[in-house]
């Protein structure tokens, strides 16, 4: 027969008593919160360490960028200055040595052109519609673009072309071809 007077035995262990369960549960929650807070703080530490290096590099790049901008601006200013000087020098050179067979003549000036075959003089100041040229002793009124054939002994196909004129000068082209050898 069995004895029923004895109470059944309860399992013994950590979770056997309700008070123990609460203490163990609270302990696990505290450990879990501690791990989460520790991980968060460690992550912040690592991020701050990386950001410090990044900020230093950004400042270096900004200073280099400013130096390069200044250098570029100085180079652009030098280029502009040199371009202006080049244009001025080209204009001066063109005035001294115009292109082949092209001549600048000012009022009351006479030039010997076309390898010495033609004498051209500008008489007075240019008018609005044309100028007065003296070509090998003959006076002629000439307008811009007009081609004047000139008879020159010992040369063939001599001509004077008035390219343009303004109040202060006239630009003309004078050429002579050498006679063909027989």
FIBARO-77208 format. One record per residue: residue number from 1; x, y, z of N, C-alpha, C in turn. Coordinates in nm, 2 decimals, padded with zeros to 4 digits. Atoms other than C-alpha are relative to their C-alpha. Layout:
N
+-----+--------+--------+--------+--------+--------+--------+--------+--------+--------+
!   k !    nxx !    nyy !    nzz !   caxx !   cayy !   cazz !    cxx !    cyy !    czz !
+-----+--------+--------+--------+--------+--------+--------+--------+--------+--------+
! NUM !      X !      Y !      Z !      X !      Y !      Z !      X !      Y !      Z !
...
+-----+--------+--------+--------+--------+--------+--------+--------+--------+--------+
END
This chain:
182
+-----+--------+--------+--------+--------+--------+--------+--------+--------+--------+
!   k !    nxx !    nyy !    nzz !   caxx !   cayy !   cazz !    cxx !    cyy !    czz !
+-----+--------+--------+--------+--------+--------+--------+--------+--------+--------+
!   1 !  00.08 ! -00.12 !  00.00 !  00.00 !  00.00 !  00.00 !  00.08 !  00.12 !  00.00 !
!   2 ! -00.08 ! -00.12 !  00.01 !  00.10 !  00.34 ! -00.05 ! -00.04 !  00.10 !  00.10 !
!   3 !  00.03 ! -00.10 ! -00.11 !  00.12 !  00.61 !  00.19 ! -00.03 !  00.13 ! -00.07 !
!   4 !  00.04 ! -00.12 !  00.07 ! -00.07 !  00.90 !  00.08 !  00.01 !  00.12 !  00.09 !
!   5 ! -00.01 ! -00.11 ! -00.09 !  00.00 !  01.12 !  00.36 !  00.12 !  00.09 ! -00.03 !
!   6 ! -00.12 ! -00.08 !  00.03 !  00.33 !  01.24 !  00.23 ! -00.04 !  00.09 ! -00.12 !
!   7 !  00.03 ! -00.09 !  00.11 !  00.31 !  01.54 !  00.01 !  00.10 ! -00.03 ! -00.12 !
!   8 ! -00.09 !  00.03 !  00.11 !  00.45 !  01.51 ! -00.33 !  00.12 !  00.10 !  00.00 !
!   9 ! -00.12 ! -00.08 ! -00.01 !  00.80 !  01.64 ! -00.36 !  00.00 !  00.10 ! -00.12 !
!  10 ! -00.01 ! -00.11 !  00.10 !  00.86 !  01.97 ! -00.55 !  00.14 !  00.00 ! -00.06 !
!  11 ! -00.13 ! -00.01 !  00.06 !  01.14 !  02.00 ! -00.79 !  00.08 !  00.12 !  00.06 !
!  12 ! -00.09 ! -00.10 ! -00.06 !  01.43 !  02.20 ! -00.65 !  00.09 !  00.05 ! -00.11 !
!  13 ! -00.09 ! -00.06 !  00.10 !  01.63 !  02.44 ! -00.87 ! -00.02 !  00.15 !  00.00 !
!  14 !  00.00 ! -00.14 !  00.01 !  01.67 !  02.79 ! -00.98 ! -00.14 !  00.06 ! -00.02 !
!  15 !  00.13 ! -00.05 !  00.04 !  01.33 !  02.84 ! -01.12 ! -00.12 ! -00.07 !  00.08 !
!  16 !  00.11 !  00.07 ! -00.07 !  01.14 !  02.63 ! -00.86 ! -00.08 !  00.09 !  00.08 !
!  17 !  00.08 ! -00.09 ! -00.08 !  01.04 !  02.91 ! -00.64 ! -00.04 !  00.13 ! -00.08 !
!  18 !  00.04 ! -00.12 !  00.07 !  00.85 !  03.22 ! -00.78 !  00.09 !  00.11 !  00.03 !
!  19 ! -00.09 ! -00.12 ! -00.03 !  01.08 !  03.46 ! -00.60 !  00.13 ! -00.02 ! -00.07 !
!  20 ! -00.12 !  00.02 !  00.07 !  01.38 !  03.30 ! -00.76 ! -00.02 !  00.03 ! -00.15 !
!  21 !  00.03 ! -00.03 !  00.14 !  01.22 !  03.33 ! -01.10 !  00.01 !  00.15 ! -00.03 !
!  22 !  00.00 ! -00.15 !  00.01 !  01.17 !  03.71 ! -01.05 !  00.14 !  00.05 !  00.00 !
!  23 ! -00.14 ! -00.05 ! -00.01 !  01.53 !  03.76 ! -00.94 !  00.08 ! -00.04 ! -00.12 !
!  24 ! -00.08 !  00.04 !  00.11 !  01.68 !  03.56 ! -01.22 ! -00.05 !  00.08 ! -00.12 !
!  25 !  00.05 ! -00.07 !  00.12 !  01.45 !  03.73 ! -01.48 !  00.05 !  00.15 !  00.00 !
!  26 ! -00.05 ! -00.14 ! -00.02 !  01.55 !  04.08 ! -01.34 !  00.15 !  00.00 ! -00.03 !
!  27 ! -00.14 !  00.00 !  00.03 !  01.91 !  03.98 ! -01.35 !  00.03 ! -00.01 ! -00.14 !
!  28 ! -00.02 !  00.01 !  00.14 !  01.89 !  03.87 ! -01.71 ! -00.03 !  00.13 ! -00.08 !
!  29 !  00.03 ! -00.13 !  00.06 !  01.72 !  04.19 ! -01.81 !  00.11 !  00.10 !  00.02 !
!  30 ! -00.11 ! -00.10 ! -00.03 !  01.99 !  04.40 ! -01.63 !  00.12 ! -00.04 ! -00.08 !
!  31 ! -00.12 !  00.04 !  00.08 !  02.27 !  04.20 ! -01.80 ! -00.02 !  00.03 ! -00.15 !
!  32 !  00.03 ! -00.03 !  00.14 !  02.10 !  04.24 ! -02.14 !  00.00 !  00.15 ! -00.02 !
!  33 ! -00.01 ! -00.15 !  00.02 !  02.06 !  04.62 ! -02.09 !  00.14 !  00.04 !  00.01 !
!  34 ! -00.14 ! -00.04 ! -00.01 !  02.42 !  04.64 ! -01.98 !  00.08 ! -00.03 ! -00.12 !
!  35 ! -00.07 !  00.03 !  00.12 !  02.54 !  04.46 ! -02.29 ! -00.04 !  00.10 ! -00.11 !
!  36 !  00.05 ! -00.10 !  00.10 !  02.32 !  04.69 ! -02.51 !  00.07 !  00.14 !  00.02 !
!  37 ! -00.06 ! -00.13 ! -00.03 !  02.45 !  05.01 ! -02.34 !  00.15 ! -00.01 ! -00.03 !
!  38 ! -00.15 !  00.01 !  00.03 !  02.81 !  04.89 ! -02.35 !  00.03 ! -00.01 ! -00.15 !
!  39 ! -00.02 !  00.01 !  00.15 !  02.78 !  04.80 ! -02.72 ! -00.02 !  00.14 ! -00.06 !
!  40 !  00.03 ! -00.13 !  00.05 !  02.63 !  05.14 ! -02.79 !  00.11 !  00.10 !  00.03 !
!  41 ! -00.11 ! -00.09 ! -00.04 !  02.90 !  05.33 ! -02.60 !  00.13 ! -00.04 ! -00.08 !
!  42 ! -00.11 !  00.04 !  00.07 !  03.17 !  05.12 ! -02.77 ! -00.01 !  00.05 ! -00.15 !
!  43 !  00.02 ! -00.04 !  00.13 !  03.02 !  05.20 ! -03.11 !  00.02 !  00.15 ! -00.01 !
!  44 ! -00.02 ! -00.14 !  00.00 !  03.01 !  05.57 ! -03.03 !  00.15 !  00.04 !  00.01 !
!  45 ! -00.15 ! -00.03 ! -00.02 !  03.38 !  05.56 ! -02.92 !  00.07 ! -00.03 ! -00.14 !
!  46 ! -00.06 !  00.03 !  00.13 !  03.48 !  05.39 ! -03.25 ! -00.04 !  00.11 ! -00.11 !
!  47 !  00.05 ! -00.10 !  00.10 !  03.27 !  05.64 ! -03.46 !  00.07 !  00.13 !  00.03 !
!  48 ! -00.06 ! -00.13 ! -00.03 !  03.42 !  05.94 ! -03.28 !  00.15 ! -00.01 ! -00.04 !
!  49 ! -00.14 !  00.01 !  00.04 !  03.77 !  05.81 ! -03.34 !  00.02 !  00.01 ! -00.15 !
!  50 !  00.00 ! -00.01 !  00.14 !  03.70 !  05.77 ! -03.71 ! -00.03 !  00.14 ! -00.05 !
!  51 !  00.04 ! -00.13 !  00.04 !  03.53 !  06.11 ! -03.73 !  00.12 !  00.10 !  00.02 !
!  52 ! -00.11 ! -00.09 ! -00.03 !  03.83 !  06.29 ! -03.58 !  00.10 !  00.00 ! -00.12 !
!  53 ! -00.09 !  00.01 !  00.11 !  04.06 !  06.16 ! -03.86 ! -00.06 !  00.06 ! -00.13 !
!  54 !  00.07 ! -00.05 !  00.12 !  03.80 !  06.25 ! -04.12 !  00.00 !  00.15 !  00.00 !
!  55 !  00.00 ! -00.15 ! -00.01 !  03.77 !  06.61 ! -03.99 !  00.13 !  00.06 ! -00.04 !
!  56 ! -00.13 ! -00.05 !  00.03 !  04.14 !  06.65 ! -04.01 !  00.03 !  00.00 ! -00.15 !
!  57 ! -00.02 !  00.01 !  00.14 !  04.15 !  06.53 ! -04.37 ! -00.08 !  00.10 ! -00.08 !
!  58 !  00.08 ! -00.10 !  00.07 !  03.86 !  06.75 ! -04.47 !  00.06 !  00.14 !  00.01 !
!  59 ! -00.07 ! -00.13 ! -00.02 !  04.04 !  07.06 ! -04.33 !  00.12 !  00.01 ! -00.09 !
!  60 ! -00.11 ! -00.01 !  00.09 !  04.35 !  06.97 ! -04.52 ! -00.04 !  00.01 ! -00.15 !
!  61 !  00.05 ! -00.01 !  00.13 !  04.15 !  06.92 ! -04.84 ! -00.05 !  00.14 ! -00.03 !
!  62 !  00.05 ! -00.14 !  00.02 !  03.98 !  07.26 ! -04.80 !  00.12 !  00.10 ! -00.02 !
!  63 ! -00.11 ! -00.09 !  00.01 !  04.31 !  07.44 ! -04.75 !  00.07 ! -00.02 ! -00.14 !
!  64 ! -00.06 !  00.02 !  00.13 !  04.46 !  07.27 ! -05.06 ! -00.09 !  00.05 ! -00.11 !
!  65 !  00.10 ! -00.05 !  00.10 !  04.14 !  07.36 ! -05.26 !  00.02 !  00.15 ! -00.01 !
!  66 ! -00.01 ! -00.14 !  00.00 !  04.18 !  07.72 ! -05.16 !  00.13 !  00.04 ! -00.07 !
!  67 ! -00.13 ! -00.03 !  00.06 !  04.55 !  07.72 ! -05.26 ! -00.01 ! -00.02 ! -00.15 !
!  68 !  00.01 !  00.03 !  00.14 !  04.46 !  07.56 ! -05.60 ! -00.09 !  00.11 ! -00.07 !
!  69 !  00.09 ! -00.10 !  00.06 !  04.18 !  07.82 ! -05.66 !  00.08 !  00.13 ! -00.01 !
!  70 ! -00.08 ! -00.13 !  00.01 !  04.42 !  08.11 ! -05.58 !  00.11 ! -00.02 ! -00.12 !
!  71 ! -00.09 !  00.02 !  00.10 !  04.68 !  07.95 ! -05.81 ! -00.06 !  00.01 ! -00.14 !
!  72 !  00.08 ! -00.01 !  00.13 !  04.42 !  07.91 ! -06.09 ! -00.03 !  00.14 ! -00.03 !
!  73 !  00.03 ! -00.14 !  00.03 !  04.31 !  08.27 ! -06.05 !  00.12 !  00.08 ! -00.04 !
!  74 ! -00.12 ! -00.07 !  00.04 !  04.67 !  08.39 ! -06.07 !  00.04 ! -00.04 ! -00.14 !
!  75 ! -00.03 !  00.05 !  00.14 !  04.73 !  08.18 ! -06.38 ! -00.09 !  00.06 ! -00.10 !
!  76 !  00.10 ! -00.06 !  00.09 !  04.41 !  08.31 ! -06.54 !  00.04 !  00.15 ! -00.02 !
!  77 ! -00.04 ! -00.14 !  00.01 !  04.52 !  08.67 ! -06.46 !  00.13 !  00.02 ! -00.09 !
!  78 ! -00.13 ! -00.01 !  00.08 !  04.87 !  08.61 ! -06.61 ! -00.04 ! -00.03 ! -00.15 !
!  79 !  00.04 !  00.03 !  00.14 !  04.71 !  08.45 ! -06.92 ! -00.07 !  00.11 ! -00.07 !
!  80 !  00.07 ! -00.12 !  00.06 !  04.48 !  08.75 ! -06.97 !  00.10 !  00.11 ! -00.03 !
!  81 ! -00.10 ! -00.11 !  00.01 !  04.77 !  08.99 ! -06.92 !  00.09 ! -00.03 ! -00.13 !
!  82 ! -00.09 !  00.04 !  00.11 !  04.99 !  08.79 ! -07.17 ! -00.08 !  00.01 ! -00.13 !
!  83 !  00.08 ! -00.01 !  00.12 !  04.70 !  08.78 ! -07.42 ! -00.01 !  00.14 ! -00.05 !
!  84 !  00.01 ! -00.14 !  00.03 !  04.66 !  09.15 ! -07.40 !  00.13 !  00.05 ! -00.06 !
!  85 ! -00.13 ! -00.04 !  00.05 !  05.03 !  09.20 ! -07.45 !  00.03 ! -00.05 ! -00.14 !
!  86 ! -00.02 !  00.06 !  00.13 !  05.03 !  08.96 ! -07.75 ! -00.08 !  00.08 ! -00.10 !
!  87 !  00.08 ! -00.08 !  00.10 !  04.75 !  09.15 ! -07.92 !  00.06 !  00.13 ! -00.03 !
!  88 ! -00.06 ! -00.13 !  00.02 !  04.92 !  09.48 ! -07.86 !  00.13 ! -00.02 ! -00.09 !
!  89 ! -00.12 !  00.02 !  00.08 !  05.25 !  09.34 ! -08.00 ! -00.03 ! -00.04 ! -00.14 !
!  90 !  00.03 !  00.03 !  00.14 !  05.08 !  09.19 ! -08.30 ! -00.05 !  00.12 ! -00.08 !
!  91 !  00.04 ! -00.12 !  00.06 !  04.91 !  09.52 ! -08.37 !  00.11 !  00.09 ! -00.04 !
!  92 ! -00.12 ! -00.08 !  00.03 !  05.24 !  09.70 ! -08.35 !  00.08 ! -00.06 ! -00.11 !
!  93 ! -00.07 !  00.07 !  00.11 !  05.41 !  09.44 ! -08.57 ! -00.07 !  00.02 ! -00.13 !
!  94 !  00.08 ! -00.01 !  00.12 !  05.13 !  09.46 ! -08.82 !  00.01 !  00.15 ! -00.06 !
!  95 ! -00.01 ! -00.14 !  00.04 !  05.16 !  09.84 ! -08.83 !  00.14 !  00.02 ! -00.06 !
!  96 ! -00.14 ! -00.01 !  00.05 !  05.54 !  09.81 ! -08.89 !  00.02 ! -00.08 ! -00.12 !
!  97 ! -00.02 !  00.09 !  00.12 !  05.54 !  09.51 ! -09.12 ! -00.13 ! -00.06 ! -00.03 !
!  98 !  00.13 !  00.06 !  00.04 !  05.20 !  09.45 ! -09.27 !  00.02 ! -00.13 ! -00.08 !
!  99 ! -00.01 !  00.12 !  00.08 !  05.12 !  09.13 ! -09.45 !  00.05 !  00.03 ! -00.14 !
! 100 ! -00.06 ! -00.02 !  00.13 !  05.28 !  09.08 ! -09.79 ! -00.09 !  00.08 ! -00.10 !
! 101 !  00.07 ! -00.09 !  00.10 !  05.18 !  09.35 ! -10.04 ! -00.11 !  00.08 !  00.05 !
! 102 !  00.10 ! -00.08 ! -00.07 !  04.95 !  09.51 ! -09.79 !  00.07 !  00.12 !  00.07 !
! 103 ! -00.06 ! -00.12 ! -00.06 !  05.02 !  09.87 ! -09.69 ! -00.10 !  00.09 !  00.06 !
! 104 !  00.07 ! -00.11 ! -00.07 !  04.89 !  10.13 ! -09.45 !  00.05 !  00.13 ! -00.04 !
! 105 ! -00.04 ! -00.13 !  00.04 !  04.90 !  10.48 ! -09.58 ! -00.08 !  00.10 !  00.07 !
! 106 !  00.07 ! -00.10 ! -00.07 !  04.81 !  10.79 ! -09.39 ! -00.01 !  00.12 ! -00.09 !
! 107 !  00.02 ! -00.12 !  00.08 !  04.69 !  11.13 ! -09.53 !  00.13 !  00.07 ! -00.03 !
! 108 ! -00.12 ! -00.08 !  00.05 !  04.95 !  11.32 ! -09.74 !  00.13 ! -00.08 !  00.01 !
! 109 ! -00.12 !  00.09 !  00.00 !  05.19 !  11.02 ! -09.74 !  00.01 ! -00.06 ! -00.14 !
! 110 ! -00.02 !  00.07 !  00.13 !  05.35 !  10.86 ! -10.05 !  00.09 ! -00.12 !  00.03 !
! 111 ! -00.07 !  00.13 ! -00.02 !  05.47 !  10.50 ! -10.06 !  00.04 ! -00.05 ! -00.14 !
! 112 ! -00.04 !  00.07 !  00.12 !  05.67 !  10.31 ! -10.32 ! -00.03 ! -00.15 !  00.03 !
! 113 !  00.04 !  00.13 ! -00.03 !  05.51 !  09.97 ! -10.35 !  00.02 ! -00.09 ! -00.12 !
! 114 ! -00.01 !  00.10 !  00.11 !  05.50 !  09.65 ! -10.56 !  00.14 ! -00.01 ! -00.06 !
! 115 ! -00.14 !  00.02 !  00.04 !  05.87 !  09.60 ! -10.56 !  00.06 !  00.12 ! -00.08 !
! 116 ! -00.05 ! -00.12 !  00.06 !  05.93 !  09.96 ! -10.66 ! -00.06 !  00.04 ! -00.13 !
! 117 !  00.07 ! -00.03 !  00.13 !  05.70 !  09.96 ! -10.97 ! -00.11 !  00.11 !  00.01 !
! 118 !  00.11 ! -00.09 ! -00.01 !  05.42 !  10.17 ! -10.83 !  00.02 !  00.10 !  00.12 !
! 119 !  00.00 ! -00.10 ! -00.10 !  05.41 !  10.50 ! -10.64 ! -00.14 !  00.04 !  00.03 !
! 120 !  00.14 ! -00.03 ! -00.05 !  05.09 !  10.56 ! -10.43 !  00.01 !  00.11 !  00.10 !
! 121 !  00.01 ! -00.10 ! -00.10 !  05.00 !  10.87 ! -10.24 ! -00.14 !  00.02 !  00.04 !
! 122 !  00.13 ! -00.03 ! -00.05 !  04.70 !  10.95 ! -10.03 ! -00.01 !  00.15 !  00.01 !
! 123 !  00.02 ! -00.14 !  00.01 !  04.58 !  11.30 ! -10.10 ! -00.11 !  00.04 !  00.10 !
! 124 !  00.10 ! -00.05 ! -00.10 !  04.40 !  11.47 ! -09.80 ! -00.05 ! -00.11 !  00.08 !
! 125 !  00.06 !  00.10 ! -00.09 !  04.19 !  11.29 ! -09.55 ! -00.11 ! -00.07 ! -00.07 !
! 126 !  00.11 !  00.08 !  00.06 !  03.95 !  11.01 ! -09.65 ! -00.14 !  00.06 !  00.02 !
! 127 !  00.14 ! -00.05 ! -00.01 !  03.59 !  11.11 ! -09.72 ! -00.09 ! -00.12 !  00.03 !
! 128 !  00.09 !  00.11 ! -00.04 !  03.28 !  10.90 ! -09.64 ! -00.01 ! -00.10 ! -00.12 !
! 129 !  00.03 !  00.10 !  00.11 !  03.24 !  10.75 ! -09.99 !  00.13 ! -00.05 ! -00.07 !
! 130 ! -00.12 !  00.05 !  00.06 !  03.60 !  10.72 ! -10.10 !  00.12 !  00.09 !  00.04 !
! 131 ! -00.13 ! -00.07 ! -00.03 !  03.96 !  10.85 ! -10.10 !  00.06 !  00.04 ! -00.13 !
! 132 ! -00.07 ! -00.05 !  00.11 !  04.18 !  11.04 ! -10.34 !  00.14 ! -00.05 !  00.00 !
! 133 ! -00.13 !  00.06 !  00.01 !  04.48 !  10.84 ! -10.45 !  00.08 !  00.06 ! -00.12 !
! 134 ! -00.09 ! -00.04 !  00.11 !  04.77 !  10.95 ! -10.67 !  00.08 ! -00.12 ! -00.03 !
! 135 ! -00.07 !  00.12 !  00.04 !  04.90 !  10.64 ! -10.85 !  00.08 !  00.02 ! -00.12 !
! 136 ! -00.10 ! -00.03 !  00.11 !  05.21 !  10.68 ! -11.06 ! -00.03 !  00.13 ! -00.07 !
! 137 !  00.02 ! -00.13 !  00.05 !  05.12 !  11.05 ! -11.10 ! -00.14 !  00.03 ! -00.04 !
! 138 !  00.14 ! -00.02 !  00.05 !  04.75 !  11.01 ! -11.19 ! -00.09 !  00.00 !  00.13 !
! 139 !  00.09 !  00.00 ! -00.12 !  04.49 !  11.12 ! -10.93 ! -00.13 ! -00.07 ! -00.04 !
! 140 !  00.12 !  00.08 !  00.02 !  04.19 !  10.89 ! -10.89 ! -00.08 !  00.00 !  00.13 !
! 141 !  00.09 !  00.02 ! -00.11 !  03.89 !  10.87 ! -10.66 ! -00.03 ! -00.14 !  00.01 !
! 142 !  00.01 !  00.14 ! -00.01 !  03.88 !  10.52 ! -10.52 ! -00.10 ! -00.03 !  00.12 !
! 143 !  00.09 !  00.05 ! -00.11 !  03.61 !  10.34 ! -10.31 !  00.05 ! -00.13 !  00.05 !
! 144 ! -00.04 !  00.13 ! -00.06 !  03.66 !  10.04 ! -10.08 ! -00.03 ! -00.12 ! -00.09 !
! 145 !  00.02 !  00.12 !  00.08 !  03.71 !  09.72 ! -10.27 !  00.03 !  00.02 ! -00.14 !
! 146 ! -00.03 ! -00.02 !  00.14 !  03.79 !  09.88 ! -10.60 !  00.14 ! -00.04 ! -00.03 !
! 147 ! -00.13 !  00.04 !  00.06 !  04.07 !  09.74 ! -10.81 !  00.04 !  00.09 ! -00.11 !
! 148 ! -00.04 ! -00.09 !  00.11 !  04.27 !  09.98 ! -11.02 !  00.12 ! -00.06 ! -00.07 !
! 149 ! -00.12 !  00.06 !  00.08 !  04.49 !  09.83 ! -11.30 !  00.10 !  00.12 ! -00.03 !
! 150 ! -00.10 ! -00.10 !  00.02 !  04.82 !  10.02 ! -11.34 !  00.09 ! -00.05 ! -00.11 !
! 151 ! -00.09 !  00.04 !  00.11 !  05.03 !  10.02 ! -11.66 !  00.14 !  00.04 !  00.05 !
! 152 ! -00.14 ! -00.02 ! -00.05 !  05.40 !  09.98 ! -11.56 !  00.09 ! -00.06 ! -00.11 !
! 153 ! -00.09 !  00.06 !  00.10 !  05.67 !  09.94 ! -11.82 !  00.09 ! -00.10 !  00.07 !
! 154 ! -00.09 !  00.10 ! -00.05 !  05.87 !  09.62 ! -11.76 ! -00.07 ! -00.09 !  00.10 !
! 155 !  00.07 !  00.08 ! -00.09 !  05.60 !  09.46 ! -11.54 ! -00.14 ! -00.03 ! -00.06 !
! 156 !  00.14 !  00.03 !  00.06 !  05.26 !  09.30 ! -11.62 ! -00.09 ! -00.03 !  00.12 !
! 157 !  00.11 !  00.03 ! -00.10 !  04.93 !  09.26 ! -11.43 !  00.03 !  00.08 !  00.13 !
! 158 ! -00.01 ! -00.08 ! -00.12 !  05.00 !  09.55 ! -11.19 ! -00.13 !  00.05 !  00.04 !
! 159 !  00.13 ! -00.06 ! -00.04 !  04.71 !  09.66 ! -10.98 !  00.01 !  00.04 !  00.15 !
! 160 !  00.02 ! -00.05 ! -00.14 !  04.62 !  09.85 ! -10.66 ! -00.14 ! -00.03 !  00.04 !
! 161 !  00.13 !  00.02 ! -00.05 !  04.33 !  09.74 ! -10.45 ! -00.02 !  00.07 !  00.13 !
! 162 !  00.03 ! -00.06 ! -00.13 !  04.18 !  09.95 ! -10.18 ! -00.08 ! -00.09 !  00.09 !
! 163 !  00.07 !  00.10 ! -00.08 !  04.09 !  09.71 ! -09.90 ! -00.10 !  00.07 !  00.10 !
! 164 !  00.09 ! -00.07 ! -00.10 !  03.95 !  09.96 ! -09.64 !  00.06 !  00.14 !  00.03 !
! 165 ! -00.06 ! -00.13 ! -00.05 !  03.99 !  10.31 ! -09.51 ! -00.09 !  00.06 !  00.11 !
! 166 !  00.07 ! -00.07 ! -00.10 !  03.89 !  10.52 ! -09.22 !  00.05 !  00.15 !  00.01 !
! 167 ! -00.04 ! -00.14 ! -00.01 !  03.95 !  10.88 ! -09.10 !  00.15 !  00.02 !  00.00 !
! 168 ! -00.15 ! -00.02 ! -00.03 !  04.32 !  10.82 ! -09.02 !  00.09 ! -00.08 ! -00.09 !
! 169 ! -00.09 !  00.08 !  00.09 !  04.45 !  10.57 ! -09.28 ! -00.08 ! -00.07 ! -00.10 !
! 170 !  00.06 !  00.09 !  00.10 !  04.38 !  10.36 ! -09.58 !  00.09 ! -00.12 ! -00.01 !
! 171 ! -00.08 !  00.12 !  00.02 !  04.48 !  10.00 ! -09.63 ! -00.02 ! -00.05 ! -00.14 !
! 172 !  00.01 !  00.04 !  00.14 !  04.57 !  09.89 ! -09.98 !  00.09 ! -00.11 ! -00.03 !
! 173 ! -00.08 !  00.11 !  00.04 !  04.72 !  09.60 ! -10.16 !  00.05 !  00.03 ! -00.14 !
! 174 ! -00.06 ! -00.03 !  00.13 !  04.96 !  09.65 ! -10.45 !  00.09 ! -00.11 ! -00.05 !
! 175 ! -00.08 !  00.12 !  00.05 !  05.10 !  09.37 ! -10.67 !  00.04 !  00.03 ! -00.14 !
! 176 ! -00.04 !  00.01 !  00.14 !  05.29 !  09.33 ! -10.99 !  00.06 ! -00.13 ! -00.03 !
! 177 ! -00.06 !  00.13 !  00.04 !  05.37 !  09.01 ! -11.17 !  00.11 !  00.03 ! -00.10 !
! 178 ! -00.12 ! -00.02 !  00.09 !  05.70 !  08.98 ! -11.35 ! -00.04 ! -00.05 ! -00.14 !
! 179 !  00.03 !  00.04 !  00.14 !  05.68 !  08.95 ! -11.73 !  00.05 ! -00.14 ! -00.02 !
! 180 ! -00.04 !  00.14 !  00.03 !  05.69 !  08.59 ! -11.86 !  00.13 !  00.01 ! -00.09 !
! 181 ! -00.12 !  00.01 !  00.09 !  06.03 !  08.50 ! -12.01 ! -00.03 ! -00.07 ! -00.13 !
! 182 !  00.03 !  00.05 !  00.13 !  06.04 !  08.43 ! -12.38 !  00.11 ! -00.09 ! -00.04 !
+-----+--------+--------+--------+--------+--------+--------+--------+--------+--------+
END
